[in-house]
Structure formats: structure tokens, C-alpha cells
């Protein structure tokens, strides 16, 4: 933790499910992982990319029981202060999610309401080809992964944001049979996301 940073951790219950929300306040660009306990590697990527770029980070994990997926637009009604403070402090959000689409095992989908930011973030991610295909055209993104619901937290900050849907191979390199080991996001993906967040930060006013 850098000098002057503040990290707040709180427990919240959403639709009967207990979550731990960890907020690290830095710049007005934010990394968000709403389903860190369910979509493996997204929490680790959010923390790492935020720390490397000086971005704010908010990570939700589920400390006990079988992880449950609550849709993003319903997470916006989470009790407690962490999400409210994130949304008031951050101008632009990069929200990390995981998908398991069998027809798109190498596709990284960039949704969310801020399409200009999606194109900026997409440029370094596109350099991951041919290992991964980066898709920024909303028409080519499955409807359920577009992240356009106005109640989705990615769209509730002042400039909106980008919803990054990562296939399994782009968010963890942990062997599938080693389920007790920590998630290990691929270095190339973390580097590309960090490069995109640096560019987004440089483009923010002020």
C-alpha cells in the first residue's frame, strides 16, 4: 500500500449473500470487480492493475460458502458505503467480469456505455492476438455481456465506463485441477489492461 492510501473493508449482505467489499481510494479512474468470488481472476486483476496504475479499486468477494452470481444491475443497490463512495469518487470505471461462452473461449468483450473509452482500452488488448480476440463492436457482443443496463455500476460514474468480459484463459492461468491455489492472471493480460488504464487516465480532464 502506498503512503497516503486508504483501504476500507466492509461486510455487506446482498439478497441474503454475504460479501466483503474492499475499497482502495486512489485516482478518479476506478477498477471494479463485482463478482470476485465467482468469476475467478477478476478480483486479482482488478487489484493488480489498480495498484500498478494508481487507480481506485473496489473488489467484492464472498468469504464463505459456494459463490453466488448476483447480476450487476442488482449489485448497484448494495448496502454499505464502499460502492457509494466508489461511485462518487470515480469518474470513469473499468469493470472486470468473466464469461464462459463455449462459442467464444478466446474472446474479450468490451461493453459498457462509454464507447470511446472502450476503444482506448481495446487497443492494447488487441495486441494480445492471436491468443485472444478483442471485440469492441456492440453488435458483435452477446446481448447479456454488453453491460448497458443503466443501473449497472459501470454506467453510474460521471463518465460511465467499460465492462470487460474476460474468458477463463484471460483471467487465470491456474491449473483447473488445482482449485485450492490462488488465481494467477496471465501476465500479458494484466500488462495490456494496465496500459489501457494508463491511457484512459492520461485522457481524463485535469
PyMOL commands that set and color helices and strands:
alter all, ss='L'
color gray80, all
select helices_A, chain A and resi 42-53+72-75+82-89+115-126+138-140+143-145+153-155+168-171+187-203
alter helices_A, ss='H'
color red, helices_A
select strands_A, chain A and resi 6-14+17-25+29-33+56-61+92-99+107-111+133-135+161-167
alter strands_A, ss='S'
color yellow, strands_A
deselect
rebuild
show_as cartoon
